[in-house]
Amino acid sequence: MDLAPIVRAAGGLSAVQRARYSRQILLNGFGEEAQLRLLASRVLVVGAGGLGSPALLYLAAAGVGAIGIVDDDAVALSNLHRQVIHDSSGVGAAKTACAAAHIRALNPDVTVVEHRERLTEANVRRIMEGYDVVLDGADNFPTRYVVDAACSDLSVPEVWGSVLRYAAQVCVFWTGPRARAAGVPDPGVCLRDLFPS
């Protein structure tokens, strides 16, 4: 199924950007226009832990233009073996601050927005406003259901991941008018359809 792009390309690449992203621009089916769409995109990552950490690094390295990070936790020594965006110097500091600093050092093209708070029904719409895609790397079901409900209501694509010991799952959920306009078959599926409770 071919889906319409959800972000339009804007502007042009600088010489530095062309050099930085040259390897992915050369990929068949990618090219400069796709890179410009990435640079114009805004992705919200829920959780800067075991799932969010590597995702944040790869999103920043690929050139996603704006990355929001939602997490209310601090870095602990026991996080460092799997939460690869943090290091020993950040133990005790806010995960959002450590992740943001690492992203800024990795790629100065990226705008980082820190949301150092727990995602709840009361704040989810305010936080999600303006993002093109939400990556859910939360480690608890109440937050996952809050994210899923808001993504469904706002018609924002939700990339959902889960890891437990040696098993992992990943899925993309997208429902609503923006999904239909992009070519997703109606009515779409959300997390509650897969896991009702």
N, C-alpha and C positions, 0 to 999 in steps of 0.2 A: 504494500500500500504506500503510495507516495503522498506525503503530507506537505502542505504549504509551509514555508518558513514562518515562524512566529515573530521574528525580528527582521527588520529591513536593514540592508547595508547602508551605511552613511559615510560620507567623506572618502578619504583615500589613505593609503598606508604611507608612513614616513619611511625613509631609508633604513632607519634602525628597526622599525617594526617589520619591514620586509625581510631583513636579515634574521631577526629573532624568530619569526614564524615561517621561515623559508621551507623547512622540511615538511610541514603540514600543508602549506600552500601548494607544494608539488604533488600531493596525493591526487590520484585520479578521482574526479567527482567532487573535489573540495575547492581549491582555487582561492583567488583573492577575494571574491565576493563573499564566500563563506567566512573567511577570516574577518572581513568587515562586519558581517552579521554578529560574529562572536564578540567583537570589540564593542558593539552597540548593545549587547545583551546584559540582562541583570538577573543573577541567580541568587536565591536565598537558600542557605544551607542551615538546616536545623540540626544542631549538635556538632561540636568540634571535638568529638571523641574518636572511637575506633573506626566508625564509618565516615564521619565528616572530615577527619584529618587528611586521609589520602585524597578524598574527593576535592577538598579545598586546594591542595597542592596542584592537582592536575587541571582543575578549572583555571587557576591563576596562570599556570605555565602555558596553557592553550590560548590564553588571551581573552577570557571572558571579561568584559569591560567593567562590571560592577558586581561585587560579591558581598552579600549580607551574611553575617554569622550570628546565629542565635544560640546562646548557651549561658547558663547562670552559674556554672561550676568553675572551680579553680583546678589548676594542674596539680596532680599528685604524682609522687615518685612511681607508684604502681601503674600509672597510665603510660609511662614512656616506652614500654616494650611494644605497644600497638598503636598509640596515638602519635603518629610520626611527625606531625606538624609542631609538636612541643619538644623542648629539650630540658636538660637539667637546670639551666638558668631560670626557667619559668616556673619551677615548683613553688606552689603557693599563690601564684598570680592568676588572674582571670584567664580562662581559656580563650575568650574572644580577643583579649589584648595580645596574648602570645601568638595566636593564629594570624591576627592582623599584621603584626610586625613581620612575621615570616613571609606572608604574602607580599607585603610591600617591598621586602628585600629581594624576593624572587622575581617580581615583575612590577616595575613602577607604572606600567600602563593601567593597572587594575585599581579601581576605586574600592576601598573596603569600608563597609558599614558595620559597626559593632552593635549588637543588640544584646546587652548583658542582662538578660531577664529570662524567666521561664515562660514559655509560650502557653497561653491560656485562652479560653474563649473570650475573655475580656480584652486581650491585646492582639490577638492573631490577625485580625483584619488590618489594624493600623500597621503592624510590622510587615505584613505581606504586600501592602500597597506598592504598586510600581514594579514588582518583580515579574519577570517573564516565565520563570520556572522555579519550582521549589524542590529541593533535594532533602528528603526526610531521612536523617540518620539518627533520630531520637532513640533513646534506650528504654522507653516506657510506653505502654499502650495508651494511657490517657492523652499524652502529647501527640501520639500518632493519630488518634481519632480526631483531635482538635485540628491538626494539620489537614487531614483528609477532608473533613467537613468544610473547612475554609476553602481549600483548593476546589472542591466540587461547587460550592456556592459562587466562587469568583471565576470559575472556569479557567483555572491555572493548571498547567501540567505538573503532576507530582511524580517525581522519581523516588521510589520507596525502596529501601534496603534494610535487610535484617541479617544479623550474624549471631549464632549461638554455638559456641565451641567450634566444631569443625564444619558446620553447615551454614550455608548462606542462601539468601533469596533476594531477588531484585525484580522490580516490576515498574511499569509506567502506567499511571492512572490519569485519565483526562476526560472530563465530562463537560457538558454545557455548551453554550453558543459559540465560544471561541474554538472549542474542539470541533464542532460541526463545521464551522467556517474553514478550518484547516484540513478537513477531510476525514476526521475520525468518525466511524460509523455510530449512528445514534443508537442507544442513548449513552454509550460509553460505560465504563466500569470504574468503581471507586473501591477503596480499601474495605469498606463495610460490606460490599458485595462478596468479597473474598473471605473476610473474617468478620462475620456479623457481630460477634461479641468477644 
